[in-house]
Amino acid sequence: MEKLPISDEETGEGWDVAEATMTPSETHAREGKALNFHIDVDHTTGEPNYPIGWPRTYHNNPEDRRDWSEWDFLDFWLYVDTSREKLPGTPLGLILRCPDRAGSWSRTLSEATKGEWVHFRFPLADIPNISNCTAIQFFISESNYKHGDVVDFYVDELRLLRYAEPTIIRLQPLN
């Protein structure tokens, strides 16, 4: 399969954060470096109107990398390390802005597991406006965590994939 990295895991450039950090890390990287989305859960700070907020990080795609219509999948690996005994039922969310909040696609990454790499692969064909994907975002709701929890999400090999050779993806019988 052909691969197109969404961001540079070696430098971590292009990520903006709120109530968290996003940095390259060799810790738990599958190879090279992974992106470490680090959150110290704090129910007393954050945005003034929402002290129990939504720590988040997002990557604004450059204009020449916004058309994902020629790609088949969004693909990445996720490893979670936390001070908690186990993760809540909704540990992490993913949003694709195509092109803005009104045209976004989201998914809860409930398969995430503490201390294990989990592979995520999402087909892009069913996502509206995929020809103008302006940003990708990861976030948590602090209300799902206890004050003082420490959570590290390691995102590795965040990329777009497509088949390099003709491949049957779906068959549908016709009447």
VEXMI-981096 format. One record per atom (N, C-alpha, C, O): residue number from 1; residue in one letter; atom name; x, y, z. Coordinates in steps of 0.2 Angstrom, whole numbers. Example, Ala and Ser with C-alpha at 12.3 -4.5 7.8 and 13.67 -1.06 7.14 Angstrom:
% residues 2
     n   res   atom    east   north      up
     1     A      N      66     -28      39
     1     A     CA      62     -22      39
     1     A      C      66     -16      39
     1     A      O      71     -17      42
     2     S      N      64     -11      35
     2     S     CA      68      -5      36
     2     S      C      64       0      39
     2     S      O      67       6      40
END
This chain:
% residues 175
     n   res   atom    east   north      up
     1     M      N       4      -6       0
     1     M     CA       0       0       0
     1     M      C       4       6       0
     1     M      O      10       6       3
     2     E      N       2      11      -3
     2     E     CA       5      18      -3
     2     E      C       4      21       3
     2     E      O      -2      21       6
     3     K      N       8      25       6
     3     K     CA       8      28      12
     3     K      C       9      36      12
     3     K      O      14      38       8
     4     L      N       5      40      15
     4     L     CA       6      47      15
     4     L      C       6      49      23
     4     L      O       0      50      25
     5     P      N      12      51      26
     5     P     CA      11      53      33
     5     P      C       7      60      34
     5     P      O       8      64      29
     6     I      N       3      60      39
     6     I     CA      -1      66      40
     6     I      C       4      71      44
     6     I      O       3      77      42
     7     S      N       8      69      48
     7     S     CA      13      74      51
     7     S      C      19      71      52
     7     S      O      20      65      52
     8     D      N      24      75      54
     8     D     CA      31      73      56
     8     D      C      32      71      63
     8     D      O      32      75      67
     9     E      N      32      64      64
     9     E     CA      33      62      71
     9     E      C      40      63      74
     9     E      O      41      63      80
    10     E      N      45      65      70
    10     E     CA      51      66      72
    10     E      C      52      73      75
    10     E      O      55      74      80
    11     T      N      48      78      73
    11     T     CA      48      85      75
    11     T      C      42      87      79
    11     T      O      42      91      83
    12     G      N      36      84      77
    12     G     CA      30      85      80
    12     G      C      27      92      78
    12     G      O      22      95      81
    13     E      N      30      95      72
    13     E     CA      28     101      70
    13     E      C      21     101      67
    13     E      O      18      96      65
    14     G      N      17     106      68
    14     G     CA      10     107      65
    14     G      C       5     105      70
    14     G      O      -1     106      68
    15     W      N       6     103      76
    15     W     CA       1     102      81
    15     W      C       0     108      86
    15     W      O       5     110      88
    16     D      N      -6     110      86
    16     D     CA      -8     115      91
    16     D      C     -12     111      97
    16     D      O     -15     106      96
    17     V      N     -11     114     103
    17     V     CA     -14     110     109
    17     V      C     -18     115     113
    17     V      O     -16     121     113
    18     A      N     -22     112     117
    18     A     CA     -25     116     123
    18     A      C     -26     111     129
    18     A      O     -28     106     128
    19     E      N     -23     114     134
    19     E     CA     -24     110     141
    19     E      C     -20     103     140
    19     E      O     -21      99     144
    20     A      N     -15     103     136
    20     A     CA     -11      97     135
    20     A      C      -4      99     132
    20     A      O      -3     104     130
    21     T      N       0      94     130
    21     T     CA       6      94     126
    21     T      C       6      89     121
    21     T      O       3      84     122
    22     M      N       9      90     115
    22     M     CA      10      85     110
    22     M      C      17      86     107
    22     M      O      19      91     104
    23     T      N      21      81     109
    23     T     CA      28      81     108
    23     T      C      31      74     105
    23     T      O      28      69     106
    24     P      N      36      74     101
    24     P     CA      39      68      99
    24     P      C      42      64     105
    24     P      O      45      67     109
    25     S      N      42      58     105
    25     S     CA      44      54     110
    25     S      C      47      47     107
    25     S      O      44      44     103
    26     E      N      52      45     110
    26     E     CA      55      38     109
    26     E      C      51      33     113
    26     E      O      52      27     112
    27     T      N      48      35     119
    27     T     CA      45      31     123
    27     T      C      39      27     120
    27     T      O      35      31     117
    28     H      N      39      21     120
    28     H     CA      33      17     117
    28     H      C      33      18     110
    28     H      O      28      15     107
    29     A      N      37      21     106
    29     A     CA      37      21      99
    29     A      C      38      14      96
    29     A      O      42      10      98
    30     R      N      34      13      91
    30     R     CA      35       7      87
    30     R      C      42       6      84
    30     R      O      45       1      84
    31     E      N      44      12      81
    31     E     CA      50      13      78
    31     E      C      51      20      77
    31     E      O      47      24      76
    32     G      N      57      23      78
    32     G     CA      59      30      78
    32     G      C      55      33      84
    32     G      O      57      32      90
    33     K      N      51      38      82
    33     K     CA      47      42      87
    33     K      C      40      42      86
    33     K      O      37      41      80
    34     A      N      36      42      91
    34     A     CA      29      43      91
    34     A      C      27      50      94
    34     A      O      31      53      97
    35     L      N      21      52      93
    35     L     CA      18      58      95
    35     L      C      15      57     102
    35     L      O      11      52     103
    36     N      N      18      60     107
    36     N     CA      15      59     114
    36     N      C      10      65     116
    36     N      O      12      71     117
    37     F      N       4      63     116
    37     F     CA      -2      68     118
    37     F      C      -2      67     126
    37     F      O      -6      62     128
    38     H      N       1      72     129
    38     H     CA       1      71     137
    38     H      C      -4      76     140
    38     H      O      -5      82     138
    39     I      N      -8      73     145
    39     I     CA     -13      77     148
    39     I      C     -12      76     156
    39     I      O     -12      70     158
    40     D      N     -12      81     160
    40     D     CA     -12      81     167
    40     D      C     -19      83     168
    40     D      O     -21      89     168
    41     V      N     -24      79     170
    41     V     CA     -31      81     171
    41     V      C     -31      85     177
    41     V      O     -29      84     183
    42     D      N     -34      91     176
    42     D     CA     -35      96     181
    42     D      C     -42      99     181
    42     D      O     -44     103     176
    43     H      N     -46      98     186
    43     H     CA     -53     100     186
    43     H      C     -54     107     189
    43     H      O     -59     109     189
    44     T      N     -48     110     190
    44     T     CA     -49     117     193
    44     T      C     -46     123     188
    44     T      O     -47     129     189
    45     T      N     -43     121     182
    45     T     CA     -40     126     178
    45     T      C     -44     125     171
    45     T      O     -49     122     171
    46     G      N     -40     127     166
    46     G     CA     -43     126     159
    46     G      C     -46     132     157
    46     G      O     -45     138     159
    47     E      N     -51     132     153
    47     E     CA     -55     138     150
    47     E      C     -59     140     156
    47     E      O     -62     136     159
    48     P      N     -60     147     156
    48     P     CA     -63     150     162
    48     P      C     -70     147     163
    48     P      O     -73     146     169
    49     N      N     -74     147     158
    49     N     CA     -81     144     158
    49     N      C     -82     137     159
    49     N      O     -87     134     161
    50     Y      N     -76     133     158
    50     Y     CA     -76     126     158
    50     Y      C     -70     123     161
    50     Y      O     -66     120     158
    51     P      N     -70     124     168
    51     P     CA     -63     121     171
    51     P      C     -62     114     170
    51     P      O     -57     111     170
    52     I      N     -68     110     170
    52     I     CA     -67     103     168
    52     I      C     -69     103     161
    52     I      O     -74     102     158
    53     G      N     -63     103     157
    53     G     CA     -64     105     150
    53     G      C     -62      99     145
    53     G      O     -64      93     146
    54     W      N     -59     101     139
    54     W     CA     -58      96     134
    54     W      C     -51      97     131
    54     W      O     -50     100     126
    55     P      N     -46      94     135
    55     P     CA     -39      94     132
    55     P      C     -39      91     125
    55     P      O     -42      86     124
    56     R      N     -35      95     121
    56     R     CA     -36      93     114
    56     R      C     -29      95     110
    56     R      O     -26      99     112
    57     T      N     -28      91     105
    57     T     CA     -23      93     100
    57     T      C     -26      92      93
    57     T      O     -29      88      92
    58     Y      N     -24      97      89
    58     Y     CA     -26      96      82
    58     Y      C     -20      98      77
    58     Y      O     -16     102      79
    59     H      N     -20      95      71
    59     H     CA     -16      96      66
    59     H      C     -19     100      60
    59     H      O     -24      96      57
    60     N      N     -18     106      58
    60     N     CA     -20     109      53
    60     N      C     -17     106      46
    60     N      O     -11     107      46
    61     N      N     -20     103      42
    61     N     CA     -17     101      36
    61     N      C     -15     107      31
    61     N      O     -20     111      30
    62     P      N      -9     107      28
    62     P     CA      -8     112      23
    62     P      C     -12     111      17
    62     P      O     -15     106      16
    63     E      N     -13     117      14
    63     E     CA     -18     116       8
    63     E      C     -16     111       3
    63     E      O     -21     108       0
    64     D      N     -10     109       2
    64     D     CA      -9     104      -3
    64     D      C     -10      97       0
    64     D      O      -8      92      -4
    65     R      N     -12      97       6
    65     R     CA     -13      90       9
    65     R      C     -20      89      12
    65     R      O     -21      85      16
    66     R      N     -25      93       9
    66     R     CA     -32      93      12
    66     R      C     -36      88       8
    66     R      O     -41      86      10
    67     D      N     -34      87       1
    67     D     CA     -38      82      -3
    67     D      C     -36      75      -1
    67     D      O     -31      73      -4
    68     W      N     -41      72       2
    68     W     CA     -39      65       4
    68     W      C     -44      60       0
    68     W      O     -44      54       1
    69     S      N     -47      63      -5
    69     S     CA     -52      59      -9
    69     S      C     -48      53     -13
    69     S      O     -51      48     -15
    70     E      N     -42      54     -15
    70     E     CA     -38      48     -18
    70     E      C     -35      43     -14
    70     E      O     -32      38     -16
    71     W      N     -37      43      -7
    71     W     CA     -34      39      -2
    71     W      C     -40      34       0
    71     W      O     -46      36       0
    72     D      N     -38      28       3
    72     D     CA     -43      24       5
    72     D      C     -44      23      12
    72     D      O     -50      22      15
    73     F      N     -39      25      16
    73     F     CA     -39      24      24
    73     F      C     -35      29      28
    73     F      O     -30      32      25
    74     L      N     -38      31      33
    74     L     CA     -34      34      39
    74     L      C     -32      29      43
    74     L      O     -36      25      45
    75     D      N     -25      29      45
    75     D     CA     -22      23      48
    75     D      C     -17      26      53
    75     D      O     -13      30      52
    76     F      N     -18      23      59
    76     F     CA     -13      24      65
    76     F      C     -13      19      70
    76     F      O     -17      15      71
    77     W      N      -8      19      74
    77     W     CA      -7      15      80
    77     W      C      -8      19      86
    77     W      O      -5      25      86
    78     L      N     -10      17      92
    78     L     CA     -11      21      98
    78     L      C      -9      16     104
    78     L      O     -11      11     105
    79     Y      N      -5      19     108
    79     Y     CA      -3      16     115
    79     Y      C      -5      21     120
    79     Y      O      -4      27     120
    80     V      N      -8      18     126
    80     V     CA     -10      22     131
    80     V      C      -6      20     138
    80     V      O      -6      15     139
    81     D      N      -3      25     141
    81     D     CA       0      24     148
    81     D      C      -4      29     152
    81     D      O      -5      35     150
    82     T      N      -6      27     158
    82     T     CA      -9      31     162
    82     T      C      -8      30     170
    82     T      O      -7      24     171
    83     S      N      -9      34     174
    83     S     CA      -9      33     181
    83     S      C     -15      29     184
    83     S      O     -15      27     189
    84     R      N     -20      29     180
    84     R     CA     -27      26     181
    84     R      C     -26      18     181
    84     R      O     -21      16     178
    85     E      N     -30      15     185
    85     E     CA     -30       7     184
    85     E      C     -32       5     178
    85     E      O     -29       0     175
    86     K      N     -37       8     175
    86     K     CA     -40       7     168
    86     K      C     -43      13     165
    86     K      O     -44      18     169
    87     L      N     -44      13     159
    87     L     CA     -46      18     155
    87     L      C     -54      19     156
    87     L      O     -57      14     157
    88     P      N     -57      25     155
    88     P     CA     -64      25     155
    88     P      C     -67      22     149
    88     P      O     -63      21     144
    89     G      N     -73      22     148
    89     G     CA     -77      19     142
    89     G      C     -75      23     136
    89     G      O     -75      21     130
    90     T      N     -75      30     137
    90     T     CA     -73      34     131
    90     T      C     -67      38     133
    90     T      O     -67      43     135
    91     P      N     -61      34     131
    91     P     CA     -55      37     133
    91     P      C     -52      43     129
    91     P      O     -49      47     131
    92     L      N     -54      42     122
    92     L     CA     -51      47     118
    92     L      C     -55      48     112
    92     L      O     -58      43     109
    93     G      N     -56      54     109
    93     G     CA     -60      55     103
    93     G      C     -56      58      97
    93     G      O     -50      60      98
    94     L      N     -58      56      91
    94     L     CA     -55      58      85
    94     L      C     -60      62      81
    94     L      O     -66      60      80
    95     I      N     -58      68      78
    95     I     CA     -62      72      74
    95     I      C     -58      74      68
    95     I      O     -52      75      68
    96     L      N     -61      73      62
    96     L     CA     -59      75      56
    96     L      C     -63      81      54
    96     L      O     -69      81      53
    97     R      N     -60      87      53
    97     R     CA     -64      93      50
    97     R      C     -64      93      43
    97     R      O     -58      94      40
    98     C      N     -69      92      40
    98     C     CA     -70      92      32
    98     C      C     -75      96      30
    98     C      O     -81      94      29
    99     P      N     -75     103      29
    99     P     CA     -69     107      30
    99     P      C     -69     110      37
    99     P      O     -64     113      39
   100     D      N     -75     110      41
   100     D     CA     -75     114      47
   100     D      C     -79     110      52
   100     D      O     -81     104      51
   101     R      N     -81     113      58
   101     R     CA     -85     110      63
   101     R      C     -91     107      60
   101     R      O     -93     101      62
   102     A      N     -95     111      56
   102     A     CA    -101     108      53
   102     A      C    -101     102      49
   102     A      O    -105      98      49
   103     G      N     -95     102      46
   103     G     CA     -94      96      41
   103     G      C     -89      91      44
   103     G      O     -85      88      41
   104     S      N     -89      90      51
   104     S     CA     -84      85      54
   104     S      C     -87      78      55
   104     S      O     -93      77      55
   105     W      N     -82      74      55
   105     W     CA     -83      67      56
   105     W      C     -80      65      63
   105     W      O     -74      67      64
   106     S      N     -83      61      67
   106     S     CA     -80      60      74
   106     S      C     -81      53      75
   106     S      O     -85      49      73
   107     R      N     -76      50      80
   107     R     CA     -76      43      82
   107     R      C     -73      43      89
   107     R      O     -68      46      90
   108     T      N     -76      39      93
   108     T     CA     -73      38     100
   108     T      C     -69      32      99
   108     T      O     -71      27      96
   109     L      N     -63      32     102
   109     L     CA     -58      27     101
   109     L      C     -58      23     107
   109     L      O     -54      22     111
   110     S      N     -64      20     108
   110     S     CA     -65      16     114
   110     S      C     -61       9     114
   110     S      O     -61       6     120
   111     E      N     -58       7     109
   111     E     CA     -54       1     109
   111     E      C     -47       2     112
   111     E      O     -44      -3     113
   112     A      N     -46       8     113
   112     A     CA     -39      10     116
   112     A      C     -39       6     123
   112     A      O     -43       5     127
   113     T      N     -33       3     124
   113     T     CA     -31      -1     130
   113     T      C     -25       1     133
   113     T      O     -20       3     130
   114     K      N     -25       2     140
   114     K     CA     -19       4     144
   114     K      C     -14      -2     143
   114     K      O     -15      -8     143
   115     G      N      -8       1     141
   115     G     CA      -2      -3     140
   115     G      C      -1      -8     134
   115     G      O       3     -13     134
   116     E      N      -5      -7     129
   116     E     CA      -5     -11     123
   116     E      C      -6      -6     117
   116     E      O      -9      -1     117
   117     W      N      -2      -8     111
   117     W     CA      -3      -5     105
   117     W      C     -10      -7     102
   117     W      O     -11     -13     102
   118     V      N     -14      -2     100
   118     V     CA     -20      -4      96
   118     V      C     -20      -1      89
   118     V      O     -18       5      89
   119     H      N     -22      -5      84
   119     H     CA     -22      -2      77
   119     H      C     -28       1      75
   119     H      O     -34      -3      77
   120     F      N     -29       6      72
   120     F     CA     -35       9      70
   120     F      C     -34      11      62
   120     F      O     -29      13      60
   121     R      N     -39       9      59
   121     R     CA     -40      10      51
   121     R      C     -47      11      50
   121     R      O     -51       7      50
   122     F      N     -48      18      47
   122     F     CA     -54      20      45
   122     F      C     -55      21      38
   122     F      O     -51      25      35
   123     P      N     -60      18      34
   123     P     CA     -61      19      27
   123     P      C     -63      27      26
   123     P      O     -67      29      30
   124     L      N     -60      30      21
   124     L     CA     -62      37      20
   124     L      C     -68      38      15
   124     L      O     -70      43      14
   125     A      N     -70      32      12
   125     A     CA     -75      33       6
   125     A      C     -82      35       9
   125     A      O     -85      39       5
   126     D      N     -83      34      15
   126     D     CA     -90      36      18
   126     D      C     -90      43      21
   126     D      O     -95      45      24
   127     I      N     -84      46      21
   127     I     CA     -84      52      25
   127     I      C     -85      58      20
   127     I      O     -82      59      15
   128     P      N     -90      62      22
   128     P     CA     -92      68      17
   128     P      C     -87      73      17
   128     P      O     -83      74      22
   129     N      N     -86      76      11
   129     N     CA     -81      82      10
   129     N      C     -74      80      11
   129     N      O     -70      84      13
   130     I      N     -72      73      10
   130     I     CA     -65      71      11
   130     I      C     -60      75       7
   130     I      O     -54      74       8
   131     S      N     -63      78       1
   131     S     CA     -59      82      -3
   131     S      C     -56      88       0
   131     S      O     -52      92      -3
   132     N      N     -59      90       6
   132     N     CA     -56      96       9
   132     N      C     -56      95      17
   132     N      O     -60      98      21
   133     C      N     -51      90      19
   133     C     CA     -50      89      26
   133     C      C     -45      94      29
   133     C      O     -39      93      27
   134     T      N     -47      99      32
   134     T     CA     -43     104      35
   134     T      C     -39     102      41
   134     T      O     -34     105      42
   135     A      N     -42      98      45
   135     A     CA     -38      96      51
   135     A      C     -40      90      54
   135     A      O     -46      87      53
   136     I      N     -36      87      58
   136     I     CA     -37      81      62
   136     I      C     -36      83      69
   136     I      O     -31      86      71
   137     Q      N     -40      80      74
   137     Q     CA     -40      82      81
   137     Q      C     -41      76      85
   137     Q      O     -45      72      84
   138     F      N     -37      76      91
   138     F     CA     -38      71      96
   138     F      C     -40      75     102
   138     F      O     -38      80     103
   139     F      N     -45      72     106
   139     F     CA     -47      76     112
   139     F      C     -49      71     118
   139     F      O     -51      65     116
   140     I      N     -50      73     124
   140     I     CA     -53      69     129
   140     I      C     -58      74     132
   140     I      O     -58      80     132
   141     S      N     -63      71     136
   141     S     CA     -67      75     140
   141     S      C     -65      74     147
   141     S      O     -65      68     150
   142     E      N     -63      79     151
   142     E     CA     -60      78     157
   142     E      C     -65      75     162
   142     E      O     -63      72     167
   143     S      N     -71      76     161
   143     S     CA     -77      73     165
   143     S      C     -76      66     165
   143     S      O     -79      63     170
   144     N      N     -73      63     161
   144     N     CA     -72      55     161
   144     N      C     -66      53     165
   144     N      O     -65      47     166
   145     Y      N     -63      58     167
   145     Y     CA     -57      56     171
   145     Y      C     -57      59     178
   145     Y      O     -61      64     179
   146     K      N     -53      57     183
   146     K     CA     -53      60     189
   146     K      C     -47      65     190
   146     K      O     -42      65     186
   147     H      N     -49      70     194
   147     H     CA     -44      76     195
   147     H      C     -37      73     197
   147     H      O     -37      69     202
   148     G      N     -32      75     194
   148     G     CA     -25      72     195
   148     G      C     -23      66     191
   148     G      O     -17      64     191
   149     D      N     -27      63     187
   149     D     CA     -25      58     183
   149     D      C     -20      61     178
   149     D      O     -20      66     176
   150     V      N     -15      56     176
   150     V     CA     -10      58     171
   150     V      C     -12      53     165
   150     V      O     -12      47     166
   151     V      N     -12      55     159
   151     V     CA     -13      51     153
   151     V      C      -9      53     148
   151     V      O      -8      59     146
   152     D      N      -6      48     145
   152     D     CA      -1      49     139
   152     D      C      -4      44     133
   152     D      O      -4      38     134
   153     F      N      -6      47     128
   153     F     CA      -8      44     122
   153     F      C      -2      44     117
   153     F      O       0      50     115
   154     Y      N       1      39     115
   154     Y     CA       6      39     110
   154     Y      C       3      37     103
   154     Y      O       0      31     102
   155     V      N       3      41      98
   155     V     CA       1      40      92
   155     V      C       7      39      87
   155     V      O      11      43      86
   156     D      N       6      34      83
   156     D     CA      12      32      79
   156     D      C       9      30      72
   156     D      O       4      27      71
   157     E      N      13      31      67
   157     E     CA      12      30      60
   157     E      C       5      33      58
   157     E      O       1      29      55
   158     L      N       4      39      60
   158     L     CA      -2      42      58
   158     L      C      -2      44      50
   158     L      O       3      48      48
   159     R      N      -6      41      46
   159     R     CA      -5      42      39
   159     R      C     -11      40      35
   159     R      O     -16      37      38
   160     L      N     -11      42      29
   160     L     CA     -16      40      24
   160     L      C     -13      34      20
   160     L      O      -7      33      19
   161     L      N     -18      29      18
   161     L     CA     -16      23      14
   161     L      C     -20      23       8
   161     L      O     -26      24       8
   162     R      N     -17      20       3
   162     R     CA     -21      18      -3
   162     R      C     -18      12      -6
   162     R      O     -12      11      -5
   163     Y      N     -22       8      -9
   163     Y     CA     -20       2     -13
   163     Y      C     -15       4     -19
   163     Y      O     -17       9     -23
   164     A      N      -9       1     -19
   164     A     CA      -5       3     -25
   164     A      C      -7      -1     -31
   164     A      O      -5       1     -37
   165     E      N     -10      -6     -30
   165     E     CA     -13     -10     -36
   165     E      C     -20     -11     -36
   165     E      O     -23     -10     -30
   166     P      N     -24     -12     -41
   166     P     CA     -31     -12     -41
   166     P      C     -33     -18     -36
   166     P      O     -30     -23     -37
   167     T      N     -38     -16     -32
   167     T     CA     -40     -21     -27
   167     T      C     -48     -20     -26
   167     T      O     -50     -14     -26
   168     I      N     -51     -25     -25
   168     I     CA     -58     -25     -24
   168     I      C     -59     -24     -17
   168     I      O     -57     -28     -12
   169     I      N     -62     -18     -15
   169     I     CA     -64     -16      -8
   169     I      C     -70     -18      -6
   169     I      O     -71     -20       0
   170     R      N     -75     -18     -11
   170     R     CA     -82     -19      -9
   170     R      C     -86     -22     -15
   170     R      O     -85     -20     -20
   171     L      N     -90     -27     -13
   171     L     CA     -95     -30     -18
   171     L      C    -102     -29     -16
   171     L      O    -103     -30     -10
   172     Q      N    -106     -27     -21
   172     Q     CA    -113     -26     -19
   172     Q      C    -117     -29     -24
   172     Q      O    -117     -27     -30
   173     P      N    -121     -34     -23
   173     P     CA    -126     -37     -28
   173     P      C    -131     -32     -30
   173     P      O    -134     -28     -26
   174     L      N    -132     -32     -37
   174     L     CA    -138     -28     -40
   174     L      C    -144     -32     -41
   174     L      O    -143     -38     -43
   175     N      N    -150     -29     -41
   175     N     CA    -156     -33     -42
   175     N      C    -156     -34     -50
   175     N      O    -161     -36     -52
END
